[in-house]
Amino acid sequence: MRLVKRIANVVINPFVHDSRVLRESLSLKKAGYEVTVVALHEGELPERENQNGLDIHRIKLSTRSWPKNRFFQLFKFAELFIKIAWKYKGYDIFHCNDVLPLPLAVLTKWFLNPKLKIVYDAHELEFDKSSQTSLTKMLNWSERFFIKYADKKITVTDGIADAYVEEYGVSRPAVVMNCPYFKKYEKNDYFRTHFKIKEEQIVFLYQGALGPHRGIEILLDGFSGLPDKYVIVFMGYGILEKSIKEKTKNYSNIFFHEAVPPEKLLNFTASADVGMYLTENTCRNHNLTLGNKLFQYIMAGVPVISSRFDAVLPIMERGVGTVLESYDGAGIQKAVRFMADNLDDNLYENLQKVAAEYNWEAQEQKLIAVYESLYKT
């Protein structure tokens, strides 16, 4: 009789830069589970590989290139269901990252494996996001219908957990935050050396997805009106990469750096003086979520300039940076000047204290507790 529980950790992306899924998978493997990360195939990525001791299976879809309207999405989902459900129907647990894999898991339980346990891991507030396309509306309906069939639910902040209870009347999800592993990072001068930035200049850093509603436009506006004493590095990838590169041609204090592997990221982060955690407050999801970027800056010992969100204020009030007074170029300039004048020892002591509290080692215990409760009678 097989005693080790097998987990299919399903994520509907190529599993390249998904640090949360990686951390959770490694923690569950360390706890004695057999974990396979099931993702989508893309480009030249291998269909099968072993990464950090984890088995990774990227599913190739023949319908992947089909149009993205609702009609064709149903065919894509049908192919995904057939390929994942048939291959992993004998597993004990499906861990569903965000809403897309949730109906797939429930259907697998209904028709192929009644003993299957389902863990729904909502990385965001799915039902109240800024983008409301026909696809997101269909996903909202799917979540509303299928969430009650999940055996356990996880999300990333207390505010989002409370919102799920209020919206759906479900049991309160466990909160497992997006924190990095605890490590003390040494300050270094990578960005100064790489871009020939002078010692007296203050290096501000934006790292992560280069897309809309993430503060990139107001950062470009703000720094294009600042003297060269204040420089900003954008490090990541996304649709606004071209706009950033255009700015670098005309402004000597704006730089672009390509994305780096997650396991090396914080070594780069530690070479900045201040990190930018900015999102436009266009929906409840933005107001209630806490991205891993905030915790990455703190772990790397880098003070933070943040947007004003309900979720982020309790952490910012611990003295790890400052909050924007206004979400525009002028607000950026004011916050930048303030931080440059207040990089003192007390600030760095606060960063160390918060990093010692908000780290993956602490969050890992919450994740394992969720799994241990799956089979308790």
Stockholm file with secondary structure:
# STOCKHOLM 1.0

chainA/1-377         MRLVKRIANVVINPFVHDSRVLRESLSLKKAGYEVTVVALHEGELPERENQNGLDIHRIKLSTRSWPKNRFFQLFKFAELFIKIAWKYKGYDIFHCNDVLPLPLAVLTKWFLNPKLKIVYDAHELEFDKSSQTSLTKMLNWSERFFIKYADKKITVTDGIADAYVEEYGVSRPAVVMNCPYFKKYEKNDYFRTHFKIKEEQIVFLYQGALGPHRGIEILLDGFSGLPDKYVIVFMGYGILEKSIKEKTKNYSNIFFHEAVPPEKLLNFTASADVGMYLTENTCRNHNLTLGNKLFQYIMAGVPVISSRFDAVLPIMERGVGTVLESYDGAGIQKAVRFMADNLDDNLYENLQKVAAEYNWEAQEQKLIAVYESLYKT
#=GR chainA/1-377 SS CCCSCEEEEECSSCSSSCHHHHHHHHHHHHTTCEEEEEEECCTTCCSEEEETTEEEEEECCTTTTSCCSHHHHHHHHHHHHHHHHHHHTTCSEEEEESSTHHHHHHHHHHHTCTTCEEEEEESSCTTSCSCCCHHHHHHHHHHHHHGGGCSEEEESCHHHHHHHHHHHCCCCCEECCCCCCCCCCCCCCHHHHHHTCCTTSEEEEEEEECCTTSSHHHHHHHHTTSCTTEEEEEEEESTTHHHHHHHHHHCTTEEEEECCCGGGHHHHHTTCSEEEECCCCCSHHHHHCCCHHHHHHHHTTCCEEECCCTTTHHHHTTTSEEECSSSSHHHHHHHHHHHHTCCCHHHHHHHHHHHHHSSHHHHHHHHHHHHHGGGCC
#=GC SS_cons         CCCSCEEEEECSSCSSSCHHHHHHHHHHHHTTCEEEEEEECCTTCCSEEEETTEEEEEECCTTTTSCCSHHHHHHHHHHHHHHHHHHHTTCSEEEEESSTHHHHHHHHHHHTCTTCEEEEEESSCTTSCSCCCHHHHHHHHHHHHHGGGCSEEEESCHHHHHHHHHHHCCCCCEECCCCCCCCCCCCCCHHHHHHTCCTTSEEEEEEEECCTTSSHHHHHHHHTTSCTTEEEEEEEESTTHHHHHHHHHHCTTEEEEECCCGGGHHHHHTTCSEEEECCCCCSHHHHHCCCHHHHHHHHTTCCEEECCCTTTHHHHTTTSEEECSSSSHHHHHHHHHHHHTCCCHHHHHHHHHHHHHSSHHHHHHHHHHHHHGGGCC
//
